[in-house]
């Protein structure tokens, strides 16, 4: 799934979480915390509505001015809850604006055009942008379209026409032109607000799906990393145990049995210790560090496959020298070399004809590792399994190159594994 939202895609919860990006009055997790912008909008609406107090002071307690004041206060009271209680605020605002339109039509005196009519646009935007149920957004658009026809300007013009009782055709034409122009301006405003709200909603949906995709990729990469580590940690040792035990069972010799059990016990203990180390790393707080990856363990892997019956012609530094050499590299580089050596020897033991040539050396800023082992006839084309795939991924992550192929020869086919890992020489630093 891509990060782009589609019309049929389920709505991500974060899309309608207005608290995430709003500045709030109060604690972010408090139930009754309100957005600062909505509170300021309510304060402005309250000031506008209070203008009717001047009418009352100048012209007395007239029912029209009292109604105008009360309607304005009701509309203003709904604005702090524009997002916090979206549906209730929308219904109260719609009812207040409808009452205001009726009042401008019936009023015998001119009330003017109150800026409170703009709350229709802010409410429409809130419904389209923040309500998780798209039906409320569609209902708000329908109400806004109706409001384009019965907007306060049109209702005021119709009210004046009704009071003057003009019947001239020219007056009617002028009324129609004015009402059409007013409705067109309102319709344009509704369209612009609708487009902006939907664009913001779709952009938030796309961002939410992109974040989900990033999290899924991170989880998949971690699963691959764990699978690779588990395979590399216990795969070679279990193979050595299996081959050694199978060889001992095939020979009816108590001495061989005892030697095989000793090898099996030693290999299993080493593998168990590696598994415990991996579990310790996974349980560590934070991102966790990789195992130290002592390159001296290459000799342990070599001894294990030899004990299991693989004849290996080895060319590599001694265990202490190899361990000291690796201390000058990065931990990822050491781990890549160690896992490649273990997997290469394990594959030679499992799939080879019992003989292999193994070499490890450092040259020109890179560690080279090669293994060549004969294959039992008939040998088919090389098909890398999960082990080789995991090694290829590991080597690629440190900028190295791995090649594996079956090479025909006069004495039979041979499997050739060649690994090059660029190493960072840090002779004076023994930490990673």
N, C-alpha and C positions, 0 to 999 in steps of 0.2 A: 504494500500500500504506500502511496506517495504522500508527501506532506500537503498536497493540494486538496482542499475540501471539495466535495461534489454535492449536488443537490440532494442526492439520496443518502449521503453519509450521515450517520447519527451525530447529533450535536454534542460536542465536547463540553463537559460541565464548566470548564474554565472560561468558555466564550461568554457566558452570562454572569460571570462572577464580577460584578461591578466593584466590589470592595478591593480587588487586587490592585487596580491602578488609581483609585480615588483617594483624595485627601479627606480624612474623616475628622469630625468633631467627636472625640472620644477614642477609646481603645479600638483597634482594628477588629478584634474578635468579639467586641461587645455587641449585643443584639440590637440595641437602640442607637448605635452610632450613626450619624447622618453625614452625607457628603457635604463638604464646605461649599461647593458650587451650588448645590440645591438650596442650602440655607441662605446664601446670598441672593439667589433668585427669589426666594420667598420674601426676604426683606424688601427687595425692590418692588415686588408685587404689592406688598402691604403699604408701601409709601404711595404707590400709584392709586390704590384703592382708597386711601385716606383723603384723596383730593375731594371726594364727595362731602367731606366734613365742611369744606369751605362753602359748598352750596347750601348746606343746612344752616350755616351761620348767617348767610346773606338772605336766603329766601324762606327760611323757616322750615318746620318739620313737614316737608312734602313727602308723600308716599313714594314718588318716583326716586327722589334722592336717597331716601332710607333704603329702598330696595337696591338701588345701585351700590350703596355702601356695603350692604350685607352680602350681596353677590360677590363684590370685589374681595371682601374679607374671606369668604368661603374659598374662592379660587386661590388666594394667597396662602391660606392654611394648608392647602393640598400640596403645595410645591416642595416643602422640605422632604416629603415622602415620595418624590418623583421616582427614585430608584429603590429606596428602602422598602416601600409598600407600593410597588409600581401599579398594580391593577386597581387598588382602592383609590390611589391618587388620580389615575387616569379617569376613573368613573366620576369622581367628584369634580374634576376639572371639566369634563365633558358636560356634566349636568349644569355647572355654573355658567359655562359659555353659552349653552342653549338658553338658559334663563336670561342671560344678558342680551342675546339676540332678540328674544321675545320682548324684553323691556324696551330696547331701542325702537322696535316696531310700534309698540303701544304707547310710548311716552308722548305726551302732548308738548313736551319741551325737548330741545336738543341737548343730548348728553355728550355729544362729541364721540370720537372714536378712541376708546381706551386702549392703551398698550397691552392691557391684560389679554387681548385677543391673541398675542404672540405665544401665550402658554399652550395654545393648540399645537403649535409646531414643536415646542420642546417636549410636550407629552407624546406626540407622534414619534419623535425621534427615540424617546426612551422605550416605547413599546416595541418598536422595530429592532432596536439595538440590544435590549437587555432581557426581554421576556423569553423564557425558554420555549413557550408554546407559540408557534408561528401563527396560530389562529387569532391570538390577541393582536399581533401585528397587522394581520389582514383586516381585522375589525377596526383597528385604529385608522387604517388607510381609508376604509369605507366611510367612517365618520368624518374624516378630514375632507373627503371629496364632497360629501353632503354639506359640510361647513363652507366649502367654496361657494355654494349657491346661496346659503342663508347666512353669509358672513355679516358682521355688524354694519358695514358700509351699505350693503344692499338692503338690509332690514331698515336702516335709517332712511334711505331713499324711498323705499316703499311706504314707510310710515308717513313721511312728508307728503308723498303723493296722495295717500289716503286722506290726510287731514285737509289738504287744499282742494281735494275733489276736482282736480284738473281732468278735463275730458278731451282736450285738444290733441289731435294726432301728433303734432310736433312734440308736445310734452311727453307723450307715451314713447315716441321714438327716442327722445333724449334719455328717458328712464331706462329703456332697454339697452341703449349703448353704454350708459354708465354702469349698469348692473353687469353687463357682459365684460366690460373692461375690468371691473373689480373682481369678478369671478375668475377671469384669466390670470390676473396677478396672483390671486390666492392659489390657483391651481399650479402655477409655476413654482411658488414657494413650497407647496406640498411635494411636488415632484423632486425638487432639489433636496429637501430634507429626507425624503424616502431613499433616494439614491445614495446619499451620504451615509445614512444609518445602515443600509444593506451592505454598502462597501466596507464599512468598519466591521460589521458582523462577519462577513465572509473573510476578511483579512485576519480577524481573530481566530476564526475556525481553521484557516490555513496554518497559522502559527501553532495552534494547539496540535494539529495533526503532524506538523513537522517535529514538535517536541516529542510526541509519542513515537514517531519513527526513529528519532535519535535515541530514545530510551530503549526501543526494541533492538536497534543495532548494537547498543552497548551491552544489552543482555546477551544477544547472540554471540558477540565477540568474547564475552566472559565465559559463556558456555563452551565455545571452541577452545579457549585458553585452558579451562579446567579439563576438558576432554584430552587435550594434548598433553597436559601435565600428568594426568592419571595414566595415560597410555605409556608415556616415556618413563614414568617413575616405576611402574610395576610390570610393564609389558615384557621388558627384556629379562627380568628376574624370574617371572613366572614361566617364560619359555625355557630358560635354563633349568628350572626345577622340573618341568615336564619332561624335557629330553633326558635329563640325568636319571630321573626315576624310571622312565621307560627303558633306558639302557640297563639299569640295574635289574629290572624285572626280567629282561630277556636273558640275563646271565645267572645261572644257578651257582653262585659263588658267595658264601657268607662274607668274605673279605670285601668283595665288590659292593655288596649290599651296605656294609658298614661305611665304607668310604663315600658311597652315594648319599647315605643319610646325613653324614657330616656335611657334605657339600650343600645338600638341600637345606639343612638347618642354618648354615651360614648365609646362604643366599636369601632365604626367607627372612632372617633377622635383619639383614641389610635393607631389604625391600620394605619391611615393616617400619624401620627407622625413617626411611625416606617418606613413607606415607604419613607418619606422625609429623614430620617436618612440614609437609605440605598442609596438613590440617592446622598446624600451629600458625602458619602464615595466613591461612584463610580466616582464622578466628581473630587475628590481630586487628586492633582498631585502625581506622584509616584505610588507605588503599592497600596496605600490606606490602611487604618487601619480598623479593624472590629469594629462594634458597641460595646459600653461598656458592654452590656449584664448584666444588673442589675438583680440578681436572685430574687429580690423582686417582679419582674414582674410575677413570678409563682403564687403569690396570686391573681394578677389581672386576669390571665387566669382562675384560679379556681373560682373567683367570676363571671366571664363571663359565664362559663358553668353552674354554679348553677342558675344564673339568667335565663338561657335558659331552665331550667327544669331538669338538671341532678342532682340526689341526690348523693353527694360525701361524703364518710367517709374519711376525710383527716387526715394525721399524718405527720406533717412537722413543722420546726421552724417558728416562727412568721416572718412577712415580713422584719422587721428591722434586726432580727437575721440572717435570710437567706441571706440578702444583705451583711451584715458584714462578714458572713462566706465565701461568694464567693469572697470577695476582696482579700483573701489570695491565690486565684487560678489564673492560667493563663487565658487569655481572651478566648482562644479557648475552654478551659475546661468549663468555665462558659456558653459560648454560646451553647455548646453541651448539657449541663444539661437543660438550659432554653428551647431550641427548643424541646428537648425530652419531657419535661413536657407539653409544649403547644400542641404538636402533640398528645401525649397520651390522654390528656383531650378532645381534639377535636375528636379523634377517638371514645372515649367512648360515647361522646354526639351523634355522627353521627350514629354509628353502634351498640351501646349497647342497653340494655333494660331499661335504665333510672337510673341504680344504678351502683356505682363504688366505689372501695376502692383505695385510692391514698396515697402513702407514699414516703417521701424523707428524707434521712439521710446520714451522713458522718461517715465512720468507716474504720480503717486500711488503711488510705491513699487513699481512693476512695469514690466517691459519688455514692450512690445507689438510684435508682428510680424504683418503681414498681407501677403498676396499674392493678387492676383486675376488670373487668366489665362483667356482665352477657350479654349473647347474646340472641336475640329473636329466638325462635324455628321456623324452624329447622336451626341449625348452621352447615355450611359446613366447610371444611378445611381452615385454614388460608392462605390467598393469599396476601402477602404484596403488597400494592399499591405504588405509587410514593412517598407518604409521608414517609412511613416506610423505603423504599429503600434509600431515602435521609438521614433519620436519621441514618440508618446503616452505610452509607458512612461517615457521620459526626463523629459518635462515633468511627469508625475504624481509622480515621485520628488522633485521640487523644489517640490511644492505648486502647480504651475501648471495651466492649463487649455488644451486644444487642441481646436479644432473644425475639421472639414473637411466641405464639402458642395458639391453642384452646385446653382447657382442659375439658374433659367431667366430669360431676358430677351428683349426685342424683337430684339436683335441676335445672339441665340444664347445658348447656355448658357455659364455661367462657373463655374470652380472657385475657391472661396474658402477659403483657409486662414487661420485666426486663432489666434494663440498669445499667451497671457498668462503671463509668468514673474515671480512675486514676487521682488524682489531685496533683498538686505541691503546697505544703504548703509554702507560703511566707508571713509570718505574718508581717514582718517588711517592706515589699515593697508593695506599693499600686499602682503600675503602671505596664503596660504590654509592 
